[in-house]
Amino acid sequence: MQIQDILAVVGDEFQAVDKLIHAQLASRVPLVEKIADYIVSSGGKRIRPLLVLMTAKAFGRCEADAVKLATVIEFLHTATLLHDDVVDTSDMRRGNPTANAKWGNAPSVLVGDFLYSRSFEMLVELECLPVMKILAKATSVIAEGEVLQLTNVKNPDTTEQQYMDVIHGKTAMLFEASTWGMASLMGRSEAEREAMRIYGRELGLAFQLIDDVLDYEGDAAAMGKNVGDDLAEGKPTLPLIHAIANGNEEQRKLVRAAIRKGGLDDMAEVLAVVHELGSIDYTREKANQCVANAREQLKVLPQGVAREALDALALIAVQRNN
């Protein structure tokens, strides 16, 4: 299955999500609508709302509540993107200028707050306390992940476990909330809810691990971001952490210094080190392990095209190049 085949499984519902997203962007403040519409229309993959819809379809019922929850999840994700770009002083996302580059930091942060608020307005309409608890907790974990990443910037002593904690918070938690939340909204059994929670978490971890690999060997045009951005910002991602742990003294000194100062002056030398030490392969293997664990969870689902699509989506997560 390709991504187009997966989308076709919930094609009508996906269109309904898109329609509801734009309807819910309505605001009496024109700049709010302009910025919000710009960021949600900028070509993202919408993997998270897709996970909501696919989970519902896999359990046999993808109705209006699933569309609403998918929209809530996309709004939460979009809010984090607006805030992240301000924190990271990013000027490019998905091949386009970021909202903060076009309108400034203050409007971007405030529109991110608007999207958070609107998402919880919609969440209340679902009248499902377990789902509200999941998403309330998820937003806290996401914020903690972002702060933890910020504290690790330019810190070459960051451990692999600290890195995994960061990517669970900043990326995997919302994947987890998407599948877990939908299974909970449908009142599935505890075993089914737990399996879908783990599926979402492991898929999210794999997704971020591959993102961090692509920062060292991706195609900037395809990715819509600059290759080497993480190193430029001094972010100690897993390829660098592995290189520090396994390199000789000279290699460790080079990578540690590159993290401390940020920038791309040492990009070529760092690239050579991470490839020589197998750090890219190590990170890919970690992602493959996460995907294997995610796929294992799908045994709780009934056989069918939706289950096959979720399985294929896990494979796509580690095979992509953007």
C-alpha positions as CSV (number, residue, x, y, z in Angstrom):
1,M,0.0,0.0,0.0
2,Q,1.1,3.5,-0.8
3,I,0.0,6.6,1.1
4,Q,-2.6,7.3,-1.6
5,D,-4.1,3.9,-1.0
6,I,-4.2,4.5,2.8
7,L,-5.9,7.9,2.3
8,A,-8.5,6.3,0.0
9,V,-9.7,4.0,2.9
10,V,-11.0,7.1,4.7
11,G,-11.3,9.5,1.7
12,D,-14.7,10.8,2.4
13,E,-14.0,11.2,6.1
14,F,-10.7,12.9,5.4
15,Q,-12.5,15.5,3.2
16,A,-15.0,16.0,6.0
17,V,-12.1,16.8,8.4
18,D,-10.7,19.3,5.9
19,K,-14.1,21.0,5.7
20,L,-14.5,21.1,9.5
21,I,-11.0,22.4,10.0
22,H,-11.8,25.4,7.8
23,A,-15.2,26.0,9.3
24,Q,-13.7,26.0,12.8
25,L,-11.0,28.6,11.8
26,A,-13.7,31.3,11.7
27,S,-12.9,34.2,14.0
28,R,-14.1,37.8,14.4
29,V,-10.4,38.8,14.1
30,P,-9.3,38.7,10.5
31,L,-5.6,38.1,11.3
32,V,-6.4,35.0,13.3
33,E,-8.2,33.5,10.3
34,K,-5.4,34.5,8.0
35,I,-2.6,33.0,10.0
36,A,-4.5,29.9,11.1
37,D,-5.6,29.2,7.5
38,Y,-2.1,29.7,6.2
39,I,-0.5,27.2,8.6
40,V,-3.2,24.5,8.2
41,S,-3.2,24.8,4.4
42,S,0.6,24.6,4.0
43,G,0.8,21.1,2.8
44,G,1.3,19.0,6.0
45,K,0.8,15.2,5.8
46,R,-2.0,15.2,8.4
47,I,-0.8,11.9,9.7
48,R,-2.4,12.4,13.1
49,P,-6.0,13.0,12.0
50,L,-5.5,10.1,9.6
51,L,-4.6,7.9,12.5
52,V,-7.8,8.9,14.3
53,L,-9.9,8.1,11.2
54,M,-8.1,4.8,10.5
55,T,-8.5,3.7,14.1
56,A,-12.3,4.3,13.9
57,K,-12.5,2.6,10.6
58,A,-10.5,-0.4,11.8
59,F,-13.1,-0.8,14.7
60,G,-15.9,-0.7,12.2
61,R,-17.4,2.8,12.7
62,C,-16.0,6.1,11.3
63,E,-18.7,8.7,12.0
64,A,-19.0,12.4,12.8
65,D,-17.4,12.0,16.3
66,A,-14.3,10.6,14.6
67,V,-14.2,13.6,12.2
68,K,-14.4,16.0,15.1
69,L,-11.7,14.2,17.1
70,A,-9.4,14.2,14.1
71,T,-10.0,18.0,13.7
72,V,-9.2,18.5,17.4
73,I,-5.9,16.6,17.0
74,E,-4.9,18.5,13.9
75,F,-5.6,21.8,15.7
76,L,-3.5,20.8,18.6
77,H,-0.7,19.8,16.3
78,T,-0.9,23.0,14.3
79,A,-0.7,25.0,17.6
80,T,2.5,23.3,18.5
81,L,4.0,24.0,15.1
82,L,3.3,27.7,15.5
83,H,4.9,27.8,18.9
84,D,7.8,25.6,17.9
85,D,8.7,27.8,15.0
86,V,8.9,30.8,17.3
87,V,11.0,28.9,19.9
88,D,13.3,27.6,17.2
89,T,13.4,30.9,15.3
90,S,12.6,28.9,12.2
91,D,11.9,30.7,8.9
92,M,11.0,27.7,6.7
93,R,8.5,24.8,7.1
94,R,7.2,22.5,4.4
95,G,9.0,24.6,1.8
96,N,7.2,27.8,2.8
97,P,8.0,30.7,5.0
98,T,6.9,30.1,8.6
99,A,4.0,32.1,10.1
100,N,6.4,33.9,12.4
101,A,8.7,34.8,9.4
102,K,5.6,36.4,7.7
103,W,3.7,38.0,10.5
104,G,6.1,38.0,13.5
105,N,6.4,36.1,16.7
106,A,3.6,37.7,18.8
107,P,0.8,37.0,16.3
108,S,2.1,33.4,15.7
109,V,2.1,32.6,19.5
110,L,-1.4,34.1,20.0
111,V,-2.9,32.3,17.0
112,G,-1.4,29.1,18.4
113,D,-3.2,29.8,21.7
114,F,-6.4,30.4,19.7
115,L,-6.1,27.0,18.1
116,Y,-5.4,25.3,21.4
117,S,-8.6,27.0,22.8
118,R,-10.7,26.1,19.8
119,S,-9.6,22.5,20.0
120,F,-10.7,22.2,23.6
121,E,-14.0,23.8,22.7
122,M,-14.6,21.1,20.2
123,L,-13.4,18.4,22.6
124,V,-16.0,19.4,25.1
125,E,-18.7,18.9,22.5
126,L,-17.7,15.2,22.3
127,E,-18.8,14.8,25.9
128,C,-16.3,12.0,26.6
129,L,-14.3,12.4,29.9
130,P,-11.8,9.7,29.1
131,V,-10.8,11.4,25.9
132,M,-10.6,14.8,27.6
133,K,-8.3,13.3,30.1
134,I,-6.1,11.8,27.4
135,L,-5.8,15.0,25.5
136,A,-5.4,17.2,28.6
137,K,-2.5,15.0,29.7
138,A,-1.1,14.9,26.1
139,T,-0.8,18.7,25.9
140,S,1.1,18.7,29.2
141,V,3.5,16.0,28.1
142,I,4.0,17.8,24.7
143,A,4.9,21.1,26.5
144,E,7.3,19.2,28.9
145,G,8.9,17.6,25.9
146,E,9.5,20.9,24.2
147,V,11.0,22.4,27.4
148,L,13.2,19.3,27.9
149,Q,14.5,19.7,24.4
150,L,15.2,23.4,25.0
151,T,17.2,22.5,28.1
152,N,19.2,20.0,26.1
153,V,20.1,22.4,23.3
154,K,23.9,22.7,22.9
155,N,24.4,20.0,25.6
156,P,26.6,17.2,24.3
157,D,26.1,15.3,27.6
158,T,22.5,14.5,26.7
159,T,21.8,10.8,27.1
160,E,19.9,8.5,24.7
161,Q,17.2,8.1,27.3
162,Q,16.8,11.9,27.7
163,Y,16.6,12.1,23.9
164,M,13.9,9.4,23.8
165,D,12.0,11.3,26.5
166,V,12.1,14.4,24.3
167,I,10.8,12.8,21.2
168,H,8.1,10.9,23.1
169,G,6.9,14.3,24.4
170,K,7.3,16.5,21.3
171,T,6.1,13.9,18.7
172,A,5.0,10.5,19.8
173,M,2.6,11.7,22.5
174,L,0.1,13.2,20.0
175,F,0.3,10.1,17.8
176,E,-0.4,8.1,20.9
177,A,-3.3,10.4,21.8
178,S,-4.8,10.0,18.3
179,T,-5.1,6.2,18.3
180,W,-5.7,5.8,22.0
181,G,-8.2,8.7,22.1
182,M,-10.3,7.3,19.2
183,A,-10.3,3.8,20.7
184,S,-11.5,5.3,24.0
185,L,-14.1,7.4,22.3
186,M,-15.5,4.2,20.8
187,G,-15.6,2.5,24.2
188,R,-13.3,-0.3,23.2
189,S,-12.0,-2.8,25.7
190,E,-9.0,-2.0,27.9
191,A,-6.8,-4.4,25.9
192,E,-7.8,-2.7,22.6
193,R,-7.2,0.8,24.0
194,E,-3.8,-0.1,25.3
195,A,-2.8,-1.8,22.1
196,M,-3.8,1.3,20.1
197,R,-2.0,3.5,22.6
198,I,1.2,1.6,22.1
199,Y,0.8,1.5,18.3
200,G,0.5,5.3,18.2
201,R,3.4,5.8,20.6
202,E,5.8,3.5,18.7
203,L,4.8,4.9,15.3
204,G,5.4,8.4,16.6
205,L,8.8,7.5,18.0
206,A,9.8,5.9,14.6
207,F,8.5,8.9,12.7
208,Q,10.7,11.3,14.8
209,L,13.8,9.0,14.6
210,I,13.6,9.0,10.8
211,D,13.1,12.8,10.8
212,D,16.4,13.0,12.8
213,V,18.1,10.7,10.3
214,L,16.9,12.8,7.4
215,D,18.5,15.8,9.0
216,Y,21.8,14.2,8.0
217,E,20.9,12.7,4.6
218,G,17.6,14.1,3.5
219,D,16.6,16.1,0.4
220,A,16.0,19.7,1.5
221,A,13.5,20.3,-1.4
222,A,11.5,17.2,-0.6
223,M,11.5,17.8,3.2
224,G,10.6,21.5,3.1
225,K,13.3,22.3,5.6
226,N,17.0,22.7,5.6
227,V,19.2,19.6,5.9
228,G,21.4,20.2,8.9
229,D,18.9,22.3,10.8
230,D,19.2,20.2,14.0
231,L,22.9,20.5,14.1
232,A,22.7,24.2,13.3
233,E,20.5,24.7,16.4
234,G,22.8,22.6,18.5
235,K,20.2,19.8,19.0
236,P,21.8,16.6,20.2
237,T,19.7,14.0,18.3
238,L,20.4,10.3,18.3
239,P,22.9,10.1,15.5
240,L,25.1,12.6,17.4
241,I,24.5,10.9,20.8
242,H,25.5,7.5,19.3
243,A,28.6,9.0,17.7
244,I,29.8,10.5,21.0
245,A,29.2,7.2,22.8
246,N,31.1,5.1,20.2
247,G,33.7,7.4,18.6
248,N,37.4,7.7,19.4
249,E,38.6,10.7,21.4
250,E,39.1,12.9,18.3
251,Q,35.6,12.1,16.9
252,R,34.0,12.7,20.3
253,K,35.7,16.0,20.6
254,L,34.6,17.1,17.1
255,V,30.9,16.2,17.6
256,R,30.7,17.6,21.2
257,A,32.2,20.9,20.0
258,A,29.8,21.0,17.0
259,I,26.8,20.6,19.4
260,R,28.1,23.2,21.8
261,K,28.6,25.9,19.2
262,G,25.8,25.0,16.8
263,G,26.0,26.3,13.2
264,L,27.1,24.3,10.2
265,D,30.8,25.0,10.0
266,D,31.6,21.4,10.9
267,M,28.7,19.8,9.0
268,A,30.9,17.9,6.6
269,E,33.2,16.5,9.3
270,V,30.2,15.6,11.5
271,L,28.5,13.8,8.6
272,A,31.7,11.8,7.9
273,V,31.8,10.7,11.6
274,V,28.2,9.7,11.9
275,H,28.4,7.6,8.8
276,E,31.7,6.1,9.7
277,L,30.5,5.0,13.1
278,G,27.2,3.6,11.8
279,S,25.2,6.2,13.8
280,I,22.7,6.7,11.0
281,D,22.2,2.9,10.7
282,Y,21.8,2.7,14.5
283,T,19.1,5.3,14.5
284,R,17.3,3.6,11.6
285,E,17.4,0.3,13.4
286,K,15.9,1.9,16.5
287,A,13.1,3.2,14.3
288,N,12.6,-0.3,12.8
289,Q,12.3,-1.8,16.3
290,C,9.6,0.8,17.1
291,V,7.7,0.0,13.9
292,A,7.9,-3.8,14.6
293,N,6.4,-3.1,18.1
294,A,3.7,-0.9,16.6
295,R,2.7,-3.5,14.0
296,E,2.5,-6.2,16.7
297,Q,-0.2,-4.2,18.4
298,L,-2.5,-4.5,15.4
299,K,-3.4,-8.1,16.2
300,V,-6.2,-6.7,18.4
301,L,-8.0,-5.3,15.3
302,P,-10.4,-7.2,13.1
303,Q,-9.0,-8.3,9.8
304,G,-9.7,-5.8,7.0
305,V,-8.5,-3.0,4.8
306,A,-8.2,-0.5,7.7
307,R,-5.9,-2.8,9.6
308,E,-3.8,-3.4,6.5
309,A,-3.6,0.4,6.0
310,L,-2.4,1.0,9.6
311,D,0.2,-1.7,9.1
312,A,1.3,-0.1,5.8
313,L,1.5,3.3,7.5
314,A,3.9,2.0,10.0
315,L,6.2,0.7,7.2
316,I,5.9,4.0,5.3
317,A,7.1,5.8,8.5
318,V,10.6,4.2,8.2
319,Q,10.8,4.1,4.4
320,R,10.1,7.7,3.6
321,N,12.6,10.3,2.5
322,N,10.7,13.4,3.6
